[in-house]
Amino acid sequence: MSRTVLIVDDDKISLRLLKSYLEKHQYEVRSATDGHGFWAEFEVCKDALSLVILDVMLPDTDGFTLCQTLRHKSKVPIIMLTASGDDTDRIVGLELGADDYIAKPYNPRELLARIKAVHRRMQLSSPPDKSRYLQFSGFTMDLVERMLTDVEGTAVLLTSMDFNLLKFFAEHAGETLDRTLLMEQTRGRDLGPLDRSLDVQVSRLRQRLKDDGKQPALIKTVRGSGYVFATDVTKLDEAGDSSS
């Protein structure tokens, strides 16, 4: 999933701080301070957008108007920001198509949690991929039998957690996946600052795939960001026909 967020807020200090905070969590952030700037940014990045954060109060329009117009153009998730504690603003925003709402002043960690929750709901609500097999570098993953076989057809022993991690890598081949996202997807929790369990699991998975730990070709480390599954993946249906 894309991690591009567009923030619209006329408070330039808050905008700068939030942009910096989200970038530290591996989000690509676009920004605008008014409605005109929002539409300009939207046209540039609309195909990559995964979320829009709209402030209600803007100098040339209001967030409700932007929300309503945007919802006619796109299904991208929207989180509304407002300085009002009145439930009326929240209800209006949700009725116009917003996915969530948070009142100012907010804790950036809470907003980040809301962003992650919206993204999780998007993944759960997206049409299921009907592919049964994933093939890469001589390996075949059977998503129904939950089995991995090598080029000779020999089963590769994986734990359930290892299989889930490999499946997520294969489904997002070529994308840089940050460590926090991988922990959420495979273990359902955030990664603590001293938690090395994910790195241990990646190391074990590399061994199962015979992927050289010193110079891995499949699961590569992206320093300061996370990991990338650096190989082409082909999806096959029940009949063995390619779906990609």
N, C-alpha and C positions, 0 to 999 in steps of 0.2 A: 504493500500500500504506500502511495505517495505520502510524504510528510511535509507538504507545503502548506503554510498557513498565511492567510491574508488578514492583517489587523487594521481596523479603521478607528482611530481615536484622535481627537484634536488636542489632547493633553500630550504634548511632545515629550515631556519628561517621563510620564508613565509609559508612553509608547516605546521610548528608547530602552527603558529598563525591562519591559516585558519582552521586547525583541531579543535583547541580550540573554535573558533567562531561557527563553525557548531555544535559542541557537545553541546554548550549552547542553541542551537535551536533544541535540541532533535534529532539530526542525529547521527547515528552510523557511525564512520569514520574509514576507513582503508586507509593505505598510503604506498607509495613506492617512491624511489628517482631515479629509473632507470627502463629500460624496463624489465630486468631480474626480478627485485623485483615486478614489476607490474604483470607479468604472474603468479608468485608464489602466490601473494595475490588474483588474479582473480580466480585461481583454488580453493582456500579455500572458497571464499565468493560469487561465481558467481550465485548461486541459490537465494541468498538474495539481490543481487545488484539492486538498483533502479537508479543509475547514476554513470558515470565515468567522472572525470575531468582530462584532459590530458594537460600537458605542452608540447609545441612544441619542445623546446630545452632540450635534455637529454644527459647524457654522453655516453651512449652505443648505442643509436638509436635516432629516432626523433618521436614526437607525431603523425605525419602524417602516418608513417609506422605502429605504434601501432593502430591508428584509423582504417586504412584499414584492418589490420589483424583481429582486434576485430570485425569489422562489419561483417566479414565472419563467425564468431563464435557465435555472440550474437546480439540481438536487443536492448540491454541496451542503454539508451540515453547517449550521449557524449557531454560534453562541452569542447572546446579547449581553452587553455591559451597561449598567445604569447606575447613576448616583442616587437614585431614589429607592427607598426601602418599601415603597408602596407595591402591594401585590398586583395592582392594576397594570403596571408596566410589564410585569412578568406574564400576566395572563394575555395581554395584548400581543406581546412578542411571540408567545407560543401559538396563539391563534393565527398569526400571520405566517407561521411556518418555521419559527426558530426551534432548534433542537434542545437548547438549554439556556440558562439565564444565571448570571452571577452579579451581585450588587457590589458597587464600589463603596469603600476601598476593599480590595480583595487580597487574599494571600496568594501569591503566584503559584505556590505548591497546590493550592486548592484548584486554581484554574487549570493547571497542568493535569490534575487528576480528572477534571471534567473533560478535557480534551481527549485524554486516553479512553475515558468511558464512552465518549461519542464514537471514537474510532472503533472500539470493540463492538459497539452496537451495529456499526456499518458492516463490519466483517460478518457478524452473525446474520444480518438481514440480506446480505448479498446472495444471488442465486448460487446454489451449490455447484461446484465443479463436478461434472459427471465422469471425469477421467478416472480410470481404475489404476493405470500404470504410469509411473514416471521413470524415464530412462535417461541415464547420464553416464558418460565415461565407462561404459561396459556394465554398469549396474542397472538392475531393474527393481523398482519398489512396487509391490502389490499393496495398494491402499485398502483393499478389502480383507485380504488374509494377513495384512500387516507383516509382510515378509520382504526382506531384501536379499537378492541373489546377485552373484558376481557374473562375470562374462562367461564362465563355464557352467552357470546354472546352480552353483553351490550356494546354499543358504549362509548368510552372514549373521552371526549371533548379535542381536541388539536388544537392549532392554526397552521397555515401553517408552521410557523418557528419551532414550537415544533415538528411537524411531520417530517420535514426535518432533524432536529437534531437527533431524535430517529432513523430514517431510516439510517443515517450515522453511528450511534453507532451500530445498529444491523448488518449492512453490514460489520463492522470491529470488531465484537465481539472478545474479548480476546486480542486486540491490545491496547497498551497505546497510546492515542491520545492527543497530546499537545493542549493547549488552542488556540494558534495561528492558527493551522490547522483547528480546529473546527469552529473558526470565519470565516476563509476563505471559508469553505464549506457551512456554513449556512447563512452567511451575505455578503460574497464576499469582505471582507476587513480585514486588519490586526487588531490585538488587541492592543489598546493603553495601556501604562503602568499603567494607573489608571482606565481602563475600566473593570467594574465588571458585565457588561450586560450578558456575557456568564454564569457566576456563578449563576446569578439570574435565567436565563433560565433553567439551569440544576436543580436548586432547585425546580422550578415550575414543571419541567418534572417528577422529583422524586415524587412529591405530586400526580400527575396524575396517576402514576404507583403504588401508595401506597408503595413506596420504602422509608423506614425509613431514614430520613435525617441524624440522628445521627449515625446509623449503616446501611447504604444502602447495599443491596445485589445485586442490578442490576447495577447501575451506581456508581462505586466506585472511590473515589478520589485517585490519585497517587501523593503523596506530591512532589512538585517541578517539576512535569512533566505535569499532566493533569488529564484525566479520562480514565477509562476502563469499557467497557460493559461486566460484569463478569457473563455471562450465555451462554448456548448453544443456537444457533439459527438454525432452520430448514427452508430451502427454499422449497416452493411448487410451482408448475406450475398451469396453469388454471384448469387442471383436478384434482388437489389435490395430484399429485404425487411428491415425494421428489426429489429435484435436487441437494441435497448435500450429 
